[in-house]
């Protein structure tokens, strides 16, 4: 079994099955736009991750095809299991094209390009969101293209309906063979349908009619860009610019293709040419600023963003980009102003809320940070990072139950996120639920073995790292003096976990449970001696509670005095 897709969409115009997984995606057969949309990419990623975790393969142990979406999922399972390359996208594109071309599509040839586009989006999402796949493991199952696999996929394709509506005319309108503009119109119709090969043929015919037709080269360049043939696109844009050097869009689109090829200086030249042709072209300044930012020239980027804003003060993306540049330069107040302006212009701007929330969090304004993360969740309820960040902020407020809820949601949305398991383990440990903590920390190590190493301490300042190391030494000394001191093991476990040394943290938590079963039930009073920044207040209160119950508890009194001294240092 695996996770299924509910999509069974049929184009109301031509009766063809396809998956409208984006709002701007037309029917690949007739070009008509769908009114309903499916979050199919996330469904596919979740299903592939589920298979990988459950079966150690992208193929499920058993599979019933229930919907059209399931049919596409089956093809994706076999593409990813068959891919025998590394995580290089160009190799995956080549393999996918070869795999799909080996199938028998009957009367649904339009689905070949459609499935190819879906597979590329899924590939990108897997690499971006799956922690397991980032740890130097290949995305492919390395099975290659096997005859039995091709046969199974062809059997599934036979189940895809061709026409569900009668008397539909999907023929292409005739083209005047002597009218270059007519071929452009025809080619653009094919582009809207997603049939880029036929579109390129039409644009080429326009150039055969008029070899000096700049729009013919331009539109063919656009189609080649959509095919990810960036060099071919640049070649066509070059010809268009030779014929008509003053068309701004030719320069801007050539810059985009050059960016994808990694030719940043040439892309800047193109944007500069566009600005010289039209000094009021806000997007040219904006795009050039982004290239400057990518090169690390943040001040030039800010200058370009500022000029773009002077021309167009209602573009939220420009304010957001300038805010990121200010933030990278350490100018936090200006970054905050830009992020705030971005959400004022565009209230559904999730990234701006997240970026502003991070600044609030760095300032210690956790309530405002949580508010921004919550707004991001309201706008995009499937955004795992927003739950992760809100959970982390709630943990800093010692709202561990809320932290666990958010980390759990983040895990549901991205089951391969090792850090979410790690932090949920922290929260469970804080509540005394050491068995759940051990389970989560073990899972974190399974997903990312580096979390088991004490040398991996991302996000910790040297002073924080040193404090945790000193805490480990102190509690180790306490354990040597009293090997039955469960509290010392527990607190040393906290310190190990804070240093991402989860293996030793788990070992300490196991020892705590052996010494005192009450810790396994989550009912003990906690003392956070290692967290001078995040949990200091809670630790002080916990030790006060211990002392109130037992005024002669020397170890708690000593720890409390140390924490109060740390608080004064802050």
Secondary structure, DSSP 8 states (H G I E B T S, - for coil): ---------B-TTT--B----STT-B-TTT--B-S----HHHHHHHHHHHHHHHHSSSS-SS----SHHHHHHHHHHHHHHH--S-S-HHHHHHHHHHHHHTS--TT-THHHHHHHHHHHHHHHHHHHH-HHHHSS--SS------HHHHHHHHHHHTTS-S-SSSS---------TT-HHHHHHHHHHHHHHT-HHHHHHHHHHHHHH-TT-HHHHHHHHHHHHHTT-HHHHHHHHHHHHHH-TT-HHHHHHHHHHHHHHT-HHHHHHHHHHHHHH-TT-HHHHHHHHHHHHHTT-HHHHHHHHHHHHHH-TT-HHHHHHHHHHHHHTT-HHHHHHHHHHHHHH-TT-HHHHHHHHHHHHHHT-HHHHHHHHHHHHHH-TT-HHHHHHHHHHHHHTT-HHHHHHHHHHHHHH-TT-HHHHHHHHHHHHHTT-HHHHHHHHHHHHHH-GGGG-TT--TT--HHHHHHHHHHHHHHHHHHHH-TT-HHHHHHHHHHHHHTT-HHHHHHHHHHHHHH-GGGGGT-S-----S-TTTSHHHHHHHHHHHHHH-TT-HHHHHHHHHHHHHHHH-
